[in-house]
Amino acid sequence: MNPLTAALYARSIEAATGALDWTDGKRRRVFFFEHGEIVLTQSNLKSEGTERLVEQQPGLSGDALLREAARVRLAGALRETGGEARWIPNAPAPRREPADLSQAVWDSGPRRPPMSAYPKIAGAGGGWVQRQAMPPDLARYLVELDGSRTLDEVLSFAPAGQDVVERWIHIAFAVGALVDVGIESATYEVRSVSKKRDFGGSVDDIASLISEGLGQEPTRAPTATVADPATVRFGPALPRIRGAADHFAALGVSWQDPPESMRRAYVALARELHPDGFVAESAELQAIAAELFDKVRAAWEVLGDENKREAYIKRVIKGEKTEDELAMDKVRAILDAEGDFKKGLVDFAAGRIAAAHECFVAAAASVPEEMEFAAYAGYTTYRIHVGKNPEKAAEGLAKLRTAVETSERLDTGWVLIGLTHHAKGEYAEAREAYIKALKIKPSNPDAVREMKRLERDKQTTAGAAAGGSSLFNRFFGGKK
């Protein structure tokens, strides 16, 4: 048996949780276990990737594609002949894409020895058998085998059809959940009838069993770890429900599954976990059943209602925020923006236009519907680029005018428009803008101050013009 196969079987029998990391040169596979069940497979082999599978089977997609990828990786693992396997205890799986190890063992076909290879059979891995998807009566039957019956007797008395029984005997022998307790022969003395051997299912293993019967010292198989009662009773449902990240995981379904699939999953779990079914169990198992049942019922209370389910998908699965959360985010954004805007006003008043511009732009980005923030961002854009980059300056003016036109009562915006006209010597347009600001808010101090400064500048300009006219007349006037 190759090291990887042996390690996979051992972790399944032990009901282990962790990651099995296999490498062979640059090739690598990782198998994540939860209580003996493979919940995720990973591989760096292109032949085992989903892209290659889609090329080979174009109809595959979604969950079917993930299941096929897991099957291919397990099949490849069972064919390996070398490499090294390293066990990492309790390593958590980053997501869940379960794989069926039992099915992979059965599908490995040529490795299955003939049924005559199993002379007498005894159960060795009860916990593993109980976790498999076989008829419950057959599971109990296989666990209770003590090596006293021949293969023919085992098949005759089994509570299932021969094909089903043979299938599970093959699989259980492969992983070590059933063992051969001796080889009867008319010629050779039977040796080691009390020894339990981990049968791997290859011709070499059969040969080594025969060599033991010829008198060689048999190899002791490692003792299988006995699973705790809760793991045996609840199987993979126990860690899945307890560790479920959301209600869908608790039911073992995907959020994309149809509602009917969710309902069936809930009904099956409710029947399995209902406290009435644990009356005869220990107090510990009753408590665990009640805990799991409550989690399942809570999940269904949400997922069974269409409106609640849709809201849950948006909030938990897609990460969308509730109306209350969005409102709080908006409040925080407004407060942050107001802080930026006030800081910008301080810099603006001190003549630090570039610093003010950064604050105004940040405020406008946080609350784009606040036109005062947009107006100051547009004006400072104009101030920074005027005379240097006409295109950017024009863009700033356009943003300023858009803000003023959008908000009919934006007195501060009209003051800023007045400043742009004033700077260009367009006194009439500037005066008109200041007047509009004062009509909206007569007490606007900036509009009052800039109107006074405008009048002074107009007088200064008029005086200069008048002086220039007298000088001109002095030299050139009076001539006819």
Sequence and secondary structure as in RCSB ss.txt:
>XXXX:A:sequence
MNPLTAALYARSIEAATGALDWTDGKRRRVFFFEHGEIVLTQSNLKSEGTERLVEQQPGLSGDALLREAARVRLA
GALRETGGEARWIPNAPAPRREPADLSQAVWDSGPRRPPMSAYPKIAGAGGGWVQRQAMPPDLARYLVELDGSRT
LDEVLSFAPAGQDVVERWIHIAFAVGALVDVGIESATYEVRSVSKKRDFGGSVDDIASLISEGLGQEPTRAPTAT
VADPATVRFGPALPRIRGAADHFAALGVSWQDPPESMRRAYVALARELHPDGFVAESAELQAIAAELFDKVRAAW
EVLGDENKREAYIKRVIKGEKTEDELAMDKVRAILDAEGDFKKGLVDFAAGRIAAAHECFVAAAASVPEEMEFAA
YAGYTTYRIHVGKNPEKAAEGLAKLRTAVETSERLDTGWVLIGLTHHAKGEYAEAREAYIKALKIKPSNPDAVRE
MKRLERDKQTTAGAAAGGSSLFNRFFGGKK
>XXXX:A:secstr
  HHHHHHHHHHHTT  EEEEEEETTEEEEEEEETTEEEEEEE  GGGSHHHHHHH TT  HHHHHHHHHHHHHH
HHHH    EEEEEET   SS     HHHHHHHTGGG   GGG SEEEE  HHHHHHSSS HHHHHHHHT EEEEE
HHHHHHH SS HHHHHHHHHHHHHHTSEEE     SSS    TT       SHHHHHHHHHHHTT          
   HHHHHHTTHHHHHHT SSHHHHHT  TTS HHHHHHHHHHHHHHH GGGGTTS HHHHHHHHHHHHHHHHHH
HHHTSHHHHHHHIIIIIS    HHHHHHHHHHHHHHHHHHHHHHHHHHHTT HHHHHHHHHHHHHH TT HHHHH
HHHHHHHHHHTTT HHHHHHHHHHHHHHHHH TT HHHHHHHHHHHHHTT HHHHHHHHHHHHHH TT HHHHHH
HHHHHHHHHHHHHHHHHHHHHHHHHHTT  
